[in-house]
Amino acid sequence: MIIEYIGIVNWIKLSQLQSLGMPQELFFVFVIFLGIVGCYFIIRPITLILLSLKSERLVSYLLSALIFIVIFFSVVLLVGKIDVMTYQLLKLSLQALAIFGFGLCITHLFKQWSRRRKNIKKSHQY
């Protein structure tokens, strides 16, 4: 299998797990589940910070980017073949998502800065 050549999984001998009665698919389900849980604990503080800053647009961006990536890979899975064009489209898609996210962050920071500046001017008028 291709997965056996990945460096992280190399130190686990899949044949030994199979001899213990654990199918290869169950092992990969377990590893994927741990990856999902790890991603959840990494993303959760970021979303809590964004929500506390009242930046629903950035949270919406995160969710829409995730949905876009899932749809992209679903289409690649349905097509059934991966060629150079697929990698180029993935690269361009990720770059476009990054540029869009950077633009959202900049506009959010600018709006926060202008609100604070407006509040400072109001407080100095009295």
Steps between C-alpha positions, in 0.01 A plus 500: 500500500600862448439587865775261611756730337406806703771564759270538799325168444823314417587430861170314546509160335153449357560127464554475876170678564326261262649202683352641823158500336480870410412554135692762305182699434422522872847637568458769235155590635659542843782720363253712300277537806797617708584750224146637502502534880840672484376745237193572712713592801724718284214683325275543806707774672531686171124502447438602861738795460336600172153480652606700805633769264159496327650403168235269363625565148832334576326198654279482191816514289649205690186294449464593134866417435452163665188430294682607182790265571262211574310563176828528305626165626156342451507601134855365467385175659201475265712573192736225607828622358753745631727672252717811493199722433339383826806603699511836323130560574552404864797736525307788341194429717703506820674820391165663422363392840807643671474833316128523576563419868781756518268762349231418754750533784623835373147640461408369846805663657429826317139502624613429857758779478249751361243411771756550775611826346137618480441402865813687609382815319158472667654465844722806448207719393339493843 
